[in-house]
Amino acid sequence: MKTIEKLSVTVKTMITALETLTRTFTGPKYETLSGTSYKHSRGSNRSPSIVPDEDSVSRFIDNRENNVQDADEHKQASEYRWPRDTLLSVISTFVHLSTKRLKELAKLINDPQLRLPELLDAKCHSRLADIAHILLKLGDYDPITISQNYFQKLLPCTNWAHETLGYY
């Protein structure tokens, strides 16, 4: 039980030190056709005589440029997602396995006054929830993210009614 407590302190320290992972994702900016402007003749209140529609504009757009932008966006999203996925996966595996082991040890010890150690404190849960929230924003890009261990194992088991979770 002492070993799990020591590991828990290490995990808490690691979560606290990784504040940079709570920054939001800023993907690549798309080039727009906003540079084109239509000038009205002086004194005319009419709309311009040439109004571009989607079909006429799309004929002149080069698809190769869009493919490069899509590849860059996917690469940046993957590079952004990887450390967050890894952190959440490691921590959820630790909490899941440690909780099981602590329950087994509690049964073996059979002491009614034995109190199981808290694996993560409220600040750690709050920071992990922030990181998970950022990843959920990227769910449009990668639905596989939602099937990660954190979302399936740790997030549903967290006691969100705990008073201190709302203060961080």
C-alpha positions as CSV (number, residue, x, y, z in Angstrom):
1,M,0.0,0.0,0.0
2,K,2.9,2.3,0.7
3,T,4.3,1.8,-2.8
4,I,1.0,2.8,-4.3
5,E,0.9,5.9,-2.1
6,K,4.4,6.8,-3.3
7,L,3.4,6.3,-6.9
8,S,0.3,8.5,-6.3
9,V,2.5,11.3,-5.0
10,T,4.7,11.0,-8.1
11,V,1.6,11.1,-10.4
12,K,0.2,14.1,-8.6
13,T,3.5,15.9,-9.0
14,M,3.6,15.0,-12.7
15,I,0.1,16.3,-13.3
16,T,0.8,19.6,-11.5
17,A,4.0,20.2,-13.5
18,L,2.2,19.7,-16.8
19,E,0.2,22.9,-16.9
20,T,1.2,23.6,-20.5
21,L,-0.9,20.8,-21.6
22,T,-4.0,22.8,-20.7
23,R,-3.5,25.2,-23.6
24,T,-6.1,25.1,-26.3
25,F,-5.4,24.0,-29.8
26,T,-5.0,26.6,-32.4
27,G,-5.0,24.9,-35.8
28,P,-3.9,26.3,-39.1
29,K,-5.7,29.3,-40.5
30,Y,-7.6,28.7,-43.8
31,E,-7.1,31.2,-46.6
32,T,-10.3,32.9,-47.5
33,L,-11.5,34.8,-50.5
34,S,-12.0,37.9,-48.5
35,G,-9.4,39.8,-50.4
36,T,-11.7,40.1,-53.4
37,S,-13.9,43.1,-53.2
38,Y,-16.6,44.4,-55.4
39,K,-16.8,48.2,-56.1
40,H,-20.1,49.9,-56.6
41,S,-20.4,52.7,-59.1
42,R,-20.8,56.1,-57.4
43,G,-24.3,57.0,-56.4
44,S,-25.6,53.5,-57.1
45,N,-27.5,51.7,-54.4
46,R,-27.8,48.5,-56.4
47,S,-25.9,45.3,-55.5
48,P,-23.0,44.4,-57.8
49,S,-24.1,42.8,-61.1
50,I,-21.7,39.9,-60.7
51,V,-22.4,37.8,-57.6
52,P,-20.2,34.8,-57.1
53,D,-21.9,31.6,-56.1
54,E,-20.3,28.5,-54.7
55,D,-20.1,26.7,-58.1
56,S,-18.4,29.5,-59.9
57,V,-15.9,30.1,-57.2
58,S,-15.1,26.4,-56.6
59,R,-14.1,25.9,-60.3
60,F,-11.1,28.2,-59.8
61,I,-9.9,26.9,-56.5
62,D,-6.9,24.5,-56.7
63,N,-7.6,21.3,-54.8
64,R,-3.9,20.5,-54.3
65,E,-3.6,23.5,-51.9
66,N,-6.6,22.2,-49.9
67,N,-5.0,18.8,-49.6
68,V,-1.8,20.3,-48.3
69,Q,-3.8,22.3,-45.7
70,D,-5.7,19.2,-44.6
71,A,-2.5,17.2,-44.2
72,D,-0.9,20.1,-42.2
73,E,-4.0,20.4,-40.0
74,H,-4.1,16.7,-39.4
75,K,-0.4,16.6,-38.5
76,Q,-0.7,19.6,-36.1
77,A,-3.7,18.1,-34.4
78,S,-1.9,14.7,-34.0
79,E,1.2,16.4,-32.6
80,Y,-1.0,18.4,-30.2
81,R,-3.1,15.4,-29.2
82,W,-0.3,12.8,-28.6
83,P,1.1,14.1,-25.3
84,R,-2.3,14.7,-23.8
85,D,-3.6,11.2,-24.9
86,T,-0.5,9.6,-23.5
87,L,-0.8,11.5,-20.1
88,L,-4.4,10.6,-19.8
89,S,-3.9,7.0,-20.8
90,V,-1.0,6.5,-18.3
91,I,-2.9,8.1,-15.4
92,S,-6.1,6.3,-16.1
93,T,-4.3,3.0,-16.2
94,F,-2.5,3.8,-13.0
95,V,-5.7,4.8,-11.2
96,H,-7.7,1.8,-12.6
97,L,-5.1,-0.8,-11.6
98,S,-4.2,0.9,-8.3
99,T,-7.9,1.1,-7.2
100,K,-8.3,-2.6,-7.9
101,R,-5.2,-3.5,-6.0
102,L,-6.1,-1.3,-3.0
103,K,-9.5,-3.0,-2.8
104,E,-7.8,-6.4,-2.9
105,L,-5.4,-5.4,-0.2
106,A,-8.2,-3.9,2.0
107,K,-10.0,-7.3,1.8
108,L,-6.8,-9.1,2.8
109,I,-6.0,-6.8,5.7
110,N,-9.7,-6.9,6.8
111,D,-9.3,-3.9,9.1
112,P,-12.5,-1.8,9.4
113,Q,-10.6,1.3,10.3
114,L,-8.3,1.1,7.3
115,R,-8.7,4.1,5.1
116,L,-7.7,3.8,1.5
117,P,-5.3,6.5,0.2
118,E,-6.6,9.1,-2.2
119,L,-4.9,8.5,-5.5
120,L,-5.6,11.9,-7.0
121,D,-6.5,15.1,-5.3
122,A,-9.1,17.6,-6.5
123,K,-6.6,19.8,-8.2
124,C,-5.3,16.9,-10.2
125,H,-8.8,15.9,-11.2
126,S,-9.5,19.4,-12.3
127,R,-6.4,19.6,-14.4
128,L,-7.1,16.3,-16.0
129,A,-10.7,17.4,-16.7
130,D,-9.3,20.5,-18.4
131,I,-7.0,18.4,-20.6
132,A,-9.8,16.1,-21.4
133,H,-12.1,19.0,-22.3
134,I,-9.5,20.3,-24.7
135,L,-9.3,16.8,-26.3
136,L,-13.1,16.7,-26.6
137,K,-13.0,19.9,-28.6
138,L,-10.8,18.0,-31.1
139,G,-13.4,15.2,-31.3
140,D,-14.4,16.3,-34.7
141,Y,-11.0,15.6,-36.0
142,D,-10.5,12.3,-34.2
143,P,-13.3,10.2,-32.8
144,I,-10.8,7.6,-31.6
145,T,-9.8,10.1,-28.8
146,I,-13.2,9.6,-27.1
147,S,-12.6,5.9,-26.9
148,Q,-9.4,6.3,-24.8
149,N,-9.1,4.9,-21.3
150,Y,-9.6,8.2,-19.6
151,F,-13.0,8.7,-21.1
152,Q,-14.0,5.1,-20.6
153,K,-12.6,4.3,-17.2
154,L,-11.5,7.2,-15.1
155,L,-13.9,10.0,-16.0
156,P,-17.1,8.1,-15.2
157,C,-15.8,6.9,-11.9
158,T,-14.7,10.3,-10.6
159,N,-16.7,11.6,-7.7
160,W,-17.6,15.0,-9.2
161,A,-19.8,15.9,-6.2
162,H,-16.7,16.4,-4.1
163,E,-16.8,20.0,-2.9
164,T,-13.2,21.0,-3.7
165,L,-13.5,20.0,-7.4
166,G,-15.3,23.2,-8.1
167,Y,-12.7,25.5,-6.6
168,Y,-9.8,24.9,-8.9
